[in-house]
Amino acid sequence: MKKWRFGLLVMAAFVMLVLAACTNSDPDAAPETDADADSQEEGEQQEAAVNEDGKVEIEFWHAMSGGGQESLDAIAEGFNESQDKYVVKPEFQGSYEELLTKLRSIGGTKDAPALMQVFEIGTKYMIDSGYIEPVQKFIDEDGYDLSQLEENILNYYSVDGELYSMPFNSSTPVLLYNKDAFREAGLDPEKAPETFADVIHASSQLKTDEMYGFSMLTYGWFFEELLATQGGLYVNEENGRAGNATEAVFNGPEGLNVFRFLDTMNKEGTFGNFGTNWDDIRAAFSSGKVAMYMDSSAGIANAIESSPFEVGAAYIPHADEVKRHGVIIGGASLWMSKGIADEEQQAAWEFMKYLTTPEIQAKWHLDTGYFAINPDAYEEDIVKEKWAEYPQFQVTVNQLQDTEPSVVTQGALISVFPESRQQIVTALENLYQGADPQQVLDEAVEGTNRAIEIANQTNQ
């Protein structure tokens, strides 16, 4: 118990350091001077950056690497060539966390990028930061029709009926499974497990000396999804949607269902623990070391192409005694800076609109595996042809569109989500070492509550 308390104190100190680095309400910062205020006012009246051709140039900070970066660069180039007023310059800034750290140092100043990509769990922080201009302003001024976009993606980034950022790279979890292994185990390869009990049973049938039945990355996002699909809240105040959350509630019946589900298979030896690295669990699946696992919908194409067997895709499982509520959107959205020149904001808005067109969303969907935020993209011929080749893609779209809109499937809003996810990682690691499911969940809630308390005090 003493070790546990000491660990909590260390965690609390760490959270305080993180919050000092990730909030613009730094309690130790020097008080604002008149010069500072004048500087900010000047920043709000900045002249637009214009290149030698007389076009307004804006920076677009993003965290896409590999194929995602290549696709994004091509999309920006297409936008730049499609009109003669604006130039968008994509700039890779590292991981989501690295990008947000860099943004904190210049957010709200004339040096801030006009456009930035921030992961979904940074939503609450961005809204509270004072750095951003809600895109709802431009939607209203332009009469932009939001009904053309996917409702269950818009829901996450909408608060009190206002859209703060434009959804961009969006994904959900999906259950992938080895159809060949199902056949060999005498299971129907066209009937994937639907409930926790189904997965537990199938895992016992699929387990061999070389293959585990099921695995899940040790990552908080998957826990959040398995919680939400049962209708479980993550924090109070209606998942932080009705007001600032003050405590976590994920250690209730729904959260315990998830931990007992994993604990059962772990104790039976049918669960494969491949840690926290996406590459490791994906390699385990494609090499036949595990028959079923949960992945991001954006990982489907790679799973199919790298596996020497037929890959099935299905909705994520849910507890037996509840109905399926659906999934929470993951990924990231695009935010517009506040205090930059009007022309730069307009350039950012025009690029956002370009990104949401069916043609561009079809390309993005096929290049990366992320959802098209404009469902009309799925009617494009290139998408229909790809879906004929990879019907697994349509499973993820169906799962998203079958999701029931609610504060549960909107996802929780808390500014300390990264810290809370780490609490879940620790809880899962302890669970796999034999700890009691309820105990480790309670400890994760207590750690999250401490982080929330510090954040709320800091923001005051």
CORWONOR-V82117 format. One record per residue. N is the residue number from 1. PSI is psi in whole degrees, -180 to 180 (* if undefined). OMEGA is omega in whole degrees, -180 to 180 (none if undefined). D_CENTER is the distance of its C-alpha to the mean C-alpha in Angstrom with 2 decimals. Layout:
# CORWONOR-V82117
n:N psi:PSI omega:OMEGA d_center:D_CENTER
n:N psi:PSI omega:OMEGA d_center:D_CENTER
This chain:
# CORWONOR-V82117
n:1 psi:-39 omega:179 d_center:34.21
n:2 psi:-41 omega:178 d_center:35.21
n:3 psi:-40 omega:-179 d_center:32.78
n:4 psi:-43 omega:179 d_center:29.96
n:5 psi:-39 omega:178 d_center:30.98
n:6 psi:-42 omega:179 d_center:31.29
n:7 psi:-38 omega:179 d_center:27.78
n:8 psi:-40 omega:178 d_center:26.49
n:9 psi:-41 omega:178 d_center:28.51
n:10 psi:-43 omega:179 d_center:27.18
n:11 psi:-42 omega:-179 d_center:23.56
n:12 psi:-41 omega:178 d_center:24.52
n:13 psi:-39 omega:179 d_center:26.13
n:14 psi:-43 omega:-180 d_center:23.13
n:15 psi:-39 omega:179 d_center:20.88
n:16 psi:-39 omega:178 d_center:23.60
n:17 psi:-42 omega:180 d_center:23.53
n:18 psi:-44 omega:-179 d_center:19.78
n:19 psi:-35 omega:177 d_center:20.12
n:20 psi:-30 omega:-180 d_center:23.15
n:21 psi:-16 omega:-171 d_center:21.21
n:22 psi:16 omega:175 d_center:18.22
n:23 psi:147 omega:179 d_center:20.11
n:24 psi:5 omega:178 d_center:22.74
n:25 psi:59 omega:-176 d_center:24.81
n:26 psi:115 omega:-177 d_center:26.35
n:27 psi:-20 omega:-179 d_center:29.28
n:28 psi:-1 omega:-178 d_center:31.14
n:29 psi:151 omega:178 d_center:30.97
n:30 psi:146 omega:-179 d_center:34.31
n:31 psi:148 omega:-178 d_center:35.16
n:32 psi:135 omega:179 d_center:34.70
n:33 psi:171 omega:177 d_center:37.95
n:34 psi:-35 omega:179 d_center:39.52
n:35 psi:-39 omega:179 d_center:38.86
n:36 psi:-44 omega:-179 d_center:35.17
n:37 psi:-41 omega:178 d_center:35.22
n:38 psi:-39 omega:-180 d_center:37.25
n:39 psi:-42 omega:180 d_center:34.81
n:40 psi:-41 omega:-180 d_center:31.90
n:41 psi:-39 omega:177 d_center:34.12
n:42 psi:-37 omega:-180 d_center:35.04
n:43 psi:-35 omega:-179 d_center:31.39
n:44 psi:-16 omega:-178 d_center:30.94
n:45 psi:26 omega:-177 d_center:33.91
n:46 psi:147 omega:172 d_center:32.98
n:47 psi:148 omega:-178 d_center:34.41
n:48 psi:146 omega:174 d_center:32.17
n:49 psi:124 omega:-177 d_center:32.07
n:50 psi:133 omega:-179 d_center:34.24
n:51 psi:-177 omega:-175 d_center:34.95
n:52 psi:-18 omega:178 d_center:38.42
n:53 psi:5 omega:179 d_center:38.08
n:54 psi:14 omega:180 d_center:37.50
n:55 psi:143 omega:177 d_center:33.86
n:56 psi:126 omega:-180 d_center:31.25
n:57 psi:137 omega:175 d_center:28.81
n:58 psi:148 omega:175 d_center:25.32
n:59 psi:142 omega:177 d_center:22.90
n:60 psi:104 omega:179 d_center:19.31
n:61 psi:132 omega:180 d_center:17.24
n:62 psi:170 omega:-178 d_center:14.36
n:63 psi:22 omega:-180 d_center:12.68
n:64 psi:129 omega:176 d_center:13.37
n:65 psi:175 omega:177 d_center:16.01
n:66 psi:-134 omega:-178 d_center:18.24
n:67 psi:-33 omega:178 d_center:18.29
n:68 psi:-40 omega:179 d_center:15.37
n:69 psi:-41 omega:179 d_center:17.48
n:70 psi:-43 omega:179 d_center:20.58
n:71 psi:-42 omega:-180 d_center:19.32
n:72 psi:-41 omega:178 d_center:18.12
n:73 psi:-41 omega:-180 d_center:21.50
n:74 psi:-38 omega:179 d_center:23.32
n:75 psi:-43 omega:179 d_center:21.70
n:76 psi:-40 omega:178 d_center:22.64
n:77 psi:-40 omega:178 d_center:26.07
n:78 psi:-40 omega:177 d_center:26.49
n:79 psi:-45 omega:-178 d_center:25.76
n:80 psi:-33 omega:-179 d_center:28.19
n:81 psi:-15 omega:-175 d_center:30.83
n:82 psi:-14 omega:-179 d_center:30.37
n:83 psi:172 omega:-173 d_center:31.88
n:84 psi:21 omega:-179 d_center:34.10
n:85 psi:-33 omega:-169 d_center:32.76
n:86 psi:154 omega:173 d_center:29.51
n:87 psi:122 omega:176 d_center:28.08
n:88 psi:129 omega:-179 d_center:24.40
n:89 psi:99 omega:179 d_center:24.05
n:90 psi:138 omega:180 d_center:20.69
n:91 psi:116 omega:180 d_center:20.48
n:92 psi:131 omega:-176 d_center:18.28
n:93 psi:17 omega:-179 d_center:17.56
n:94 psi:-154 omega:-179 d_center:16.21
n:95 psi:170 omega:176 d_center:12.93
n:96 psi:-44 omega:-179 d_center:10.34
n:97 psi:-43 omega:180 d_center:12.42
n:98 psi:-41 omega:179 d_center:15.59
n:99 psi:-45 omega:-178 d_center:14.94
n:100 psi:-36 omega:177 d_center:14.37
n:101 psi:-43 omega:178 d_center:17.50
n:102 psi:-40 omega:-179 d_center:19.48
n:103 psi:-38 omega:-178 d_center:18.56
n:104 psi:-32 omega:-176 d_center:19.82
n:105 psi:-22 omega:-178 d_center:23.16
n:106 psi:3 omega:-180 d_center:23.87
n:107 psi:138 omega:180 d_center:21.78
n:108 psi:5 omega:179 d_center:24.26
n:109 psi:175 omega:180 d_center:26.92
n:110 psi:-16 omega:-179 d_center:28.50
n:111 psi:-5 omega:-179 d_center:26.84
n:112 psi:146 omega:176 d_center:23.26
n:113 psi:151 omega:179 d_center:21.67
n:114 psi:-32 omega:-173 d_center:21.85
n:115 psi:138 omega:-180 d_center:18.36
n:116 psi:147 omega:179 d_center:15.25
n:117 psi:125 omega:-179 d_center:11.67
n:118 psi:135 omega:-179 d_center:9.36
n:119 psi:159 omega:-168 d_center:5.71
n:120 psi:-33 omega:-178 d_center:4.58
n:121 psi:0 omega:173 d_center:6.37
n:122 psi:4 omega:-174 d_center:9.10
n:123 psi:-50 omega:-178 d_center:10.07
n:124 psi:-43 omega:179 d_center:12.94
n:125 psi:-46 omega:-178 d_center:14.22
n:126 psi:-41 omega:179 d_center:14.44
n:127 psi:-42 omega:-177 d_center:16.24
n:128 psi:-14 omega:-169 d_center:18.60
n:129 psi:-30 omega:-174 d_center:19.21
n:130 psi:3 omega:-178 d_center:21.78
n:131 psi:-18 omega:-162 d_center:20.65
n:132 psi:156 omega:174 d_center:19.42
n:133 psi:116 omega:-180 d_center:21.11
n:134 psi:136 omega:-179 d_center:19.39
n:135 psi:-14 omega:178 d_center:19.38
n:136 psi:-33 omega:178 d_center:21.12
n:137 psi:-45 omega:-177 d_center:24.24
n:138 psi:-32 omega:176 d_center:24.39
n:139 psi:-46 omega:-179 d_center:23.51
n:140 psi:-45 omega:-178 d_center:26.47
n:141 psi:-34 omega:-175 d_center:28.77
n:142 psi:-10 omega:-174 d_center:28.18
n:143 psi:33 omega:-177 d_center:28.23
n:144 psi:135 omega:-176 d_center:25.08
n:145 psi:100 omega:-180 d_center:24.48
n:146 psi:-18 omega:-177 d_center:20.97
n:147 psi:-14 omega:178 d_center:22.14
n:148 psi:-12 omega:-178 d_center:21.76
n:149 psi:162 omega:-176 d_center:17.93
n:150 psi:119 omega:-175 d_center:15.88
n:151 psi:-44 omega:-176 d_center:16.26
n:152 psi:-8 omega:170 d_center:13.43
n:153 psi:-44 omega:178 d_center:10.95
n:154 psi:-35 omega:-175 d_center:13.13
n:155 psi:-39 omega:-176 d_center:13.25
n:156 psi:-42 omega:-173 d_center:9.99
n:157 psi:8 omega:178 d_center:11.21
n:158 psi:133 omega:177 d_center:14.78
n:159 psi:124 omega:-178 d_center:16.72
n:160 psi:39 omega:176 d_center:20.37
n:161 psi:6 omega:-179 d_center:20.54
n:162 psi:131 omega:178 d_center:19.53
n:163 psi:119 omega:-175 d_center:16.80
n:164 psi:-31 omega:-179 d_center:15.82
n:165 psi:163 omega:-180 d_center:13.81
n:166 psi:120 omega:177 d_center:13.78
n:167 psi:146 omega:-179 d_center:10.81
n:168 psi:-88 omega:179 d_center:10.82
n:169 psi:107 omega:-173 d_center:8.81
n:170 psi:138 omega:-179 d_center:7.21
n:171 psi:165 omega:173 d_center:7.07
n:172 psi:165 omega:175 d_center:7.96
n:173 psi:158 omega:179 d_center:9.93
n:174 psi:150 omega:175 d_center:13.58
n:175 psi:120 omega:176 d_center:16.80
n:176 psi:143 omega:-178 d_center:18.76
n:177 psi:156 omega:-177 d_center:22.41
n:178 psi:104 omega:-177 d_center:25.59
n:179 psi:-35 omega:178 d_center:27.99
n:180 psi:-41 omega:179 d_center:30.92
n:181 psi:-36 omega:177 d_center:30.50
n:182 psi:-45 omega:-180 d_center:30.43
n:183 psi:-44 omega:-178 d_center:33.70
n:184 psi:-28 omega:-180 d_center:35.31
n:185 psi:2 omega:-179 d_center:34.48
n:186 psi:18 omega:178 d_center:36.00
n:187 psi:153 omega:-180 d_center:32.78
n:188 psi:114 omega:-178 d_center:32.08
n:189 psi:-15 omega:179 d_center:29.62
n:190 psi:2 omega:-180 d_center:28.94
n:191 psi:92 omega:-179 d_center:28.07
n:192 psi:153 omega:176 d_center:24.88
n:193 psi:141 omega:-178 d_center:24.58
n:194 psi:-33 omega:-176 d_center:23.17
n:195 psi:169 omega:177 d_center:23.58
n:196 psi:-42 omega:180 d_center:23.37
n:197 psi:-39 omega:178 d_center:27.14
n:198 psi:-45 omega:-180 d_center:26.93
n:199 psi:-43 omega:179 d_center:24.64
n:200 psi:-44 omega:-180 d_center:26.98
n:201 psi:-47 omega:-180 d_center:29.99
n:202 psi:-38 omega:180 d_center:28.75
n:203 psi:-39 omega:179 d_center:27.79
n:204 psi:-30 omega:179 d_center:31.34
n:205 psi:-32 omega:-176 d_center:32.75
n:206 psi:-23 omega:-175 d_center:30.64
n:207 psi:130 omega:174 d_center:31.24
n:208 psi:-178 omega:178 d_center:33.76
n:209 psi:-25 omega:-178 d_center:34.98
n:210 psi:-12 omega:-171 d_center:32.62
n:211 psi:133 omega:170 d_center:29.60
n:212 psi:160 omega:-180 d_center:27.39
n:213 psi:-43 omega:-173 d_center:26.41
n:214 psi:152 omega:174 d_center:22.74
n:215 psi:156 omega:175 d_center:20.03
n:216 psi:133 omega:177 d_center:16.51
n:217 psi:139 omega:177 d_center:14.73
n:218 psi:83 omega:-171 d_center:15.29
n:219 psi:132 omega:-174 d_center:11.73
n:220 psi:-29 omega:-177 d_center:10.70
n:221 psi:-41 omega:-178 d_center:7.60
n:222 psi:-37 omega:175 d_center:10.40
n:223 psi:-45 omega:180 d_center:12.68
n:224 psi:-40 omega:-178 d_center:10.67
n:225 psi:-43 omega:179 d_center:10.67
n:226 psi:-28 omega:175 d_center:14.33
n:227 psi:-49 omega:-175 d_center:15.17
n:228 psi:-37 omega:-177 d_center:13.99
n:229 psi:-14 omega:173 d_center:15.70
n:230 psi:-7 omega:-177 d_center:18.82
n:231 psi:16 omega:-177 d_center:18.56
n:232 psi:138 omega:176 d_center:17.97
n:233 psi:152 omega:178 d_center:16.86
n:234 psi:-41 omega:178 d_center:15.00
n:235 psi:169 omega:-180 d_center:17.10
n:236 psi:-168 omega:-175 d_center:20.22
n:237 psi:47 omega:178 d_center:21.00
n:238 psi:52 omega:-179 d_center:19.30
n:239 psi:29 omega:-180 d_center:15.90
n:240 psi:9 omega:-178 d_center:16.72
n:241 psi:-21 omega:-180 d_center:17.19
n:242 psi:-8 omega:-179 d_center:20.98
n:243 psi:177 omega:180 d_center:21.34
n:244 psi:125 omega:179 d_center:20.22
n:245 psi:143 omega:178 d_center:19.31
n:246 psi:-13 omega:178 d_center:22.01
n:247 psi:152 omega:176 d_center:21.27
n:248 psi:149 omega:-179 d_center:18.95
n:249 psi:19 omega:-174 d_center:20.18
n:250 psi:4 omega:178 d_center:18.16
n:251 psi:17 omega:177 d_center:21.40
n:252 psi:-165 omega:-176 d_center:23.05
n:253 psi:-40 omega:-177 d_center:24.14
n:254 psi:-44 omega:178 d_center:20.79
n:255 psi:-40 omega:179 d_center:19.35
n:256 psi:-35 omega:176 d_center:22.72
n:257 psi:-43 omega:-179 d_center:22.66
n:258 psi:-48 omega:-177 d_center:19.65
n:259 psi:-35 omega:177 d_center:21.37
n:260 psi:-36 omega:176 d_center:24.71
n:261 psi:-49 omega:-180 d_center:23.38
n:262 psi:-39 omega:-179 d_center:22.27
n:263 psi:-39 omega:-180 d_center:25.40
n:264 psi:-49 omega:-179 d_center:27.70
n:265 psi:-35 omega:178 d_center:26.75
n:266 psi:-44 omega:-180 d_center:26.70
n:267 psi:-30 omega:178 d_center:30.23
n:268 psi:-10 omega:-180 d_center:31.41
n:269 psi:14 omega:-180 d_center:30.41
n:270 psi:-5 omega:-180 d_center:28.35
n:271 psi:130 omega:177 d_center:24.96
n:272 psi:122 omega:179 d_center:24.09
n:273 psi:107 omega:-179 d_center:22.34
n:274 psi:18 omega:170 d_center:20.95
n:275 psi:-149 omega:-171 d_center:19.19
n:276 psi:1 omega:-175 d_center:15.94
n:277 psi:124 omega:-179 d_center:16.18
n:278 psi:-42 omega:-177 d_center:14.44
n:279 psi:-36 omega:-177 d_center:17.68
n:280 psi:-45 omega:-178 d_center:19.87
n:281 psi:-34 omega:178 d_center:18.60
n:282 psi:-38 omega:177 d_center:18.50
n:283 psi:-36 omega:179 d_center:21.98
n:284 psi:-40 omega:179 d_center:23.17
n:285 psi:-50 omega:-175 d_center:22.39
n:286 psi:-23 omega:179 d_center:23.96
n:287 psi:4 omega:175 d_center:26.93
n:288 psi:20 omega:179 d_center:27.64
n:289 psi:-14 omega:176 d_center:26.97
n:290 psi:141 omega:-173 d_center:24.74
n:291 psi:-28 omega:-180 d_center:25.06
n:292 psi:143 omega:173 d_center:21.79
n:293 psi:165 omega:177 d_center:18.27
n:294 psi:134 omega:-180 d_center:14.68
n:295 psi:173 omega:171 d_center:12.52
n:296 psi:148 omega:177 d_center:9.65
n:297 psi:-25 omega:179 d_center:11.38
n:298 psi:-8 omega:-180 d_center:11.32
n:299 psi:2 omega:-174 d_center:13.58
n:300 psi:-49 omega:-176 d_center:16.24
n:301 psi:-43 omega:180 d_center:18.58
n:302 psi:-40 omega:179 d_center:18.88
n:303 psi:-42 omega:-179 d_center:19.59
n:304 psi:-45 omega:-175 d_center:22.25
n:305 psi:-28 omega:-176 d_center:23.82
n:306 psi:-3 omega:-177 d_center:24.06
n:307 psi:133 omega:180 d_center:25.38
n:308 psi:28 omega:179 d_center:29.14
n:309 psi:170 omega:-179 d_center:28.81
n:310 psi:129 omega:-177 d_center:27.57
n:311 psi:130 omega:175 d_center:23.91
n:312 psi:153 omega:178 d_center:23.01
n:313 psi:140 omega:-177 d_center:19.74
n:314 psi:167 omega:175 d_center:19.38
n:315 psi:154 omega:177 d_center:17.42
n:316 psi:152 omega:-177 d_center:16.04
n:317 psi:163 omega:178 d_center:18.98
n:318 psi:164 omega:179 d_center:19.85
n:319 psi:148 omega:-173 d_center:22.69
n:320 psi:-34 omega:-172 d_center:26.07
n:321 psi:5 omega:-179 d_center:27.30
n:322 psi:162 omega:174 d_center:24.57
n:323 psi:160 omega:179 d_center:23.54
n:324 psi:128 omega:178 d_center:20.18
n:325 psi:-27 omega:179 d_center:18.06
n:326 psi:-159 omega:-172 d_center:15.15
n:327 psi:159 omega:176 d_center:11.40
n:328 psi:142 omega:179 d_center:8.46
n:329 psi:143 omega:174 d_center:6.30
n:330 psi:-173 omega:180 d_center:2.74
n:331 psi:-135 omega:-176 d_center:3.44
n:332 psi:169 omega:178 d_center:5.85
n:333 psi:173 omega:-178 d_center:9.17
n:334 psi:131 omega:-177 d_center:12.73
n:335 psi:146 omega:180 d_center:14.83
n:336 psi:137 omega:179 d_center:18.64
n:337 psi:146 omega:173 d_center:20.86
n:338 psi:148 omega:175 d_center:23.55
n:339 psi:4 omega:175 d_center:27.09
n:340 psi:174 omega:-178 d_center:27.32
n:341 psi:147 omega:180 d_center:29.95
n:342 psi:-39 omega:-179 d_center:29.86
n:343 psi:-33 omega:179 d_center:30.27
n:344 psi:-39 omega:175 d_center:27.17
n:345 psi:-40 omega:179 d_center:25.09
n:346 psi:-38 omega:177 d_center:26.70
n:347 psi:-42 omega:179 d_center:25.89
n:348 psi:-42 omega:180 d_center:22.17
n:349 psi:-42 omega:179 d_center:22.40
n:350 psi:-37 omega:178 d_center:24.39
n:351 psi:-40 omega:177 d_center:21.90
n:352 psi:-45 omega:-180 d_center:19.06
n:353 psi:-40 omega:178 d_center:21.48
n:354 psi:-42 omega:-179 d_center:22.36
n:355 psi:-30 omega:-175 d_center:18.82
n:356 psi:-2 omega:-179 d_center:18.62
n:357 psi:150 omega:-178 d_center:21.90
n:358 psi:-41 omega:-177 d_center:22.17
n:359 psi:-45 omega:-179 d_center:23.69
n:360 psi:-40 omega:179 d_center:21.02
n:361 psi:-33 omega:176 d_center:18.15
n:362 psi:-45 omega:178 d_center:20.22
n:363 psi:-47 omega:-179 d_center:20.55
n:364 psi:-44 omega:179 d_center:16.87
n:365 psi:-46 omega:-177 d_center:16.10
n:366 psi:-33 omega:180 d_center:18.93
n:367 psi:-35 omega:-168 d_center:18.45
n:368 psi:-23 omega:-174 d_center:14.89
n:369 psi:-7 omega:176 d_center:14.11
n:370 psi:158 omega:178 d_center:11.28
n:371 psi:155 omega:167 d_center:12.30
n:372 psi:123 omega:-179 d_center:14.94
n:373 psi:-15 omega:173 d_center:14.18
n:374 psi:105 omega:-175 d_center:17.97
n:375 psi:-21 omega:178 d_center:19.24
n:376 psi:-19 omega:179 d_center:22.59
n:377 psi:-29 omega:-178 d_center:21.28
n:378 psi:-13 omega:178 d_center:21.69
n:379 psi:-6 omega:178 d_center:25.37
n:380 psi:143 omega:-177 d_center:25.88
n:381 psi:-39 omega:-177 d_center:28.29
n:382 psi:-31 omega:178 d_center:26.28
n:383 psi:-43 omega:180 d_center:23.44
n:384 psi:-39 omega:179 d_center:26.06
n:385 psi:-41 omega:-180 d_center:27.68
n:386 psi:-40 omega:180 d_center:24.58
n:387 psi:-32 omega:177 d_center:23.76
n:388 psi:-34 omega:179 d_center:27.39
n:389 psi:-38 omega:-179 d_center:26.91
n:390 psi:80 omega:-180 d_center:23.52
n:391 psi:-15 omega:179 d_center:23.46
n:392 psi:-30 omega:179 d_center:20.47
n:393 psi:-40 omega:-176 d_center:18.28
n:394 psi:-29 omega:178 d_center:19.73
n:395 psi:-43 omega:-178 d_center:18.87
n:396 psi:-38 omega:178 d_center:15.11
n:397 psi:-43 omega:178 d_center:16.04
n:398 psi:-42 omega:-179 d_center:18.48
n:399 psi:-42 omega:179 d_center:16.17
n:400 psi:-46 omega:-176 d_center:13.89
n:401 psi:-19 omega:175 d_center:17.13
n:402 psi:-5 omega:-179 d_center:18.73
n:403 psi:136 omega:179 d_center:16.25
n:404 psi:119 omega:179 d_center:18.25
n:405 psi:128 omega:179 d_center:17.05
n:406 psi:173 omega:177 d_center:17.35
n:407 psi:-20 omega:178 d_center:16.15
n:408 psi:-52 omega:-177 d_center:14.90
n:409 psi:-8 omega:170 d_center:12.67
n:410 psi:-30 omega:-177 d_center:11.71
n:411 psi:154 omega:-178 d_center:9.86
n:412 psi:151 omega:175 d_center:11.45
n:413 psi:105 omega:172 d_center:12.23
n:414 psi:144 omega:-176 d_center:13.48
n:415 psi:-13 omega:-177 d_center:13.99
n:416 psi:34 omega:-179 d_center:14.21
n:417 psi:-42 omega:179 d_center:10.93
n:418 psi:-40 omega:179 d_center:11.12
n:419 psi:-40 omega:180 d_center:14.68
n:420 psi:-40 omega:178 d_center:14.11
n:421 psi:-36 omega:177 d_center:11.87
n:422 psi:-33 omega:175 d_center:14.82
n:423 psi:-40 omega:179 d_center:17.14
n:424 psi:-40 omega:178 d_center:15.71
n:425 psi:-47 omega:179 d_center:16.10
n:426 psi:-42 omega:179 d_center:19.63
n:427 psi:-43 omega:179 d_center:20.35
n:428 psi:-42 omega:179 d_center:19.52
n:429 psi:-42 omega:178 d_center:21.61
n:430 psi:-37 omega:177 d_center:24.41
n:431 psi:-45 omega:-178 d_center:24.25
n:432 psi:-16 omega:175 d_center:24.83
n:433 psi:3 omega:175 d_center:27.74
n:434 psi:5 omega:-179 d_center:29.35
n:435 psi:160 omega:-179 d_center:28.40
n:436 psi:132 omega:-178 d_center:28.56
n:437 psi:-47 omega:-178 d_center:25.37
n:438 psi:-39 omega:-179 d_center:26.13
n:439 psi:-47 omega:-177 d_center:27.13
n:440 psi:-32 omega:176 d_center:24.02
n:441 psi:-44 omega:179 d_center:21.84
n:442 psi:-40 omega:179 d_center:24.19
n:443 psi:-38 omega:178 d_center:23.96
n:444 psi:-39 omega:177 d_center:20.15
n:445 psi:-43 omega:-180 d_center:20.58
n:446 psi:-41 omega:178 d_center:23.38
n:447 psi:-41 omega:178 d_center:21.48
n:448 psi:-42 omega:-180 d_center:18.61
n:449 psi:-39 omega:179 d_center:21.37
n:450 psi:-41 omega:178 d_center:23.08
n:451 psi:-42 omega:178 d_center:20.09
n:452 psi:-44 omega:-178 d_center:19.69
n:453 psi:-45 omega:180 d_center:23.46
n:454 psi:-43 omega:-180 d_center:23.64
n:455 psi:-45 omega:-179 d_center:20.96
n:456 psi:-39 omega:177 d_center:22.78
n:457 psi:-40 omega:-180 d_center:26.08
n:458 psi:-42 omega:-178 d_center:25.00
n:459 psi:-19 omega:176 d_center:23.76
n:460 psi:* omega:none d_center:27.09
